[in-house]
Structure formats: structure tokens, C-alpha cells
Amino acid sequence: RYATPRRGSEAAATRGSTSIAAGGAVALSSDATALSMTIERRQSAEGDYYLHGGFAFDGWEFRLTAFPARYPEHAGVAIRSGRVDRSTYRDCAVRVMSDGIMLEDLPREDYDVSGGSSTGYRETLSVIAPRGELVMMANAERLAIRICDAELRLGPEHRAVIAEFLLRFEEELRWLAVDSTPAAPVQDVES
């Protein structure tokens, strides 16, 4: 359902290719970029399991985190800027356009800046992304994110990573449903 659509071998060659290895490693490539990402299932200090992954492109980092047991309807997305001279994105909305359709602005959860004037600053904007919007992002033919005047164009390889993250998210939700179902009692069998 979330897979990047393929339309013949020519389209697949121009859109990039995807391979998924054991353990959740996603290797993606296209003519223009090479990208790798690992989606990991981790355990928090409180004992909750969560999914975490991310990728970098054009000096930016895009990280996804989901706690399916606590928040089954959304994931956290952290977008980290490349080096900037000053705090640039503190008051910016995170806007997404998927196939020409403006999605709701992603609600801001947190903002952080690291670095200094000598090394440049890196800003991290954390937002909450409903699963439905992530599905639209993964299935889009064209996807752009704007943060003030910065525009990020996510190509097929990036959308494939989001799609794989969503598949893992859905698998976790299914495992949670199975894990919450009580086991059938063991019946004595007369011999």
C-alpha cells in the first residue's frame, strides 16, 4: 500500500531502486543520489518499544520516530538544518505539499539549536505528523517541504524510506494487537 509505484523498467531506472536487507536496512539509489537508512526497533528507558530512522540529503537531516503503543495515530519528525550563520528557522512553520495539495501545517513540538558562531548553527525543528499525512507523503509523485524560505524536495528514494517506515509502523501495531490477545488455555489431551 505504501510502496513507491513502478511504471515499467524505464520509470524504475529513472526513479531509483530500493533494496531492503535483514534488520531493516534500506539501501536506496538513483542517478543523482546515494542514500542509506536503517529503521531500528529500540526500547526506551521506560520499557516502551519504538521505531527510529532517518536520512540526510542536501545538508539536511530527516528523522522519524514512532511509539506505536502510546501514539498509534502519529509519528514524530525531526528536521535538522545544515549549517547556518544564525538562528534562521525558529519561528517557521513546516509546510508540506504532496502532489500539488497543501497538507495541514505539521504541528511544532520542539525547537533546538546547536553549534556556535565559529562553526555555524544547526537547527532542529520537531513536528508531529499524523499517519495519514505520512501515507500521502510516501505515496506522492511530487513532494516538497518548506520551512520559511528553505524548500526541500523529497525524491522517490526519500519517499520509499518513509513508505518502509510506515510499513514497519503498521507491523508494530499488528504485533501489539496480537500481543494483547490472551493466549488460548492449554487443554489436557487424554492419551
Disulfide bonds with the S-S distance in Angstrom:
Cys92-Cys148 1.79
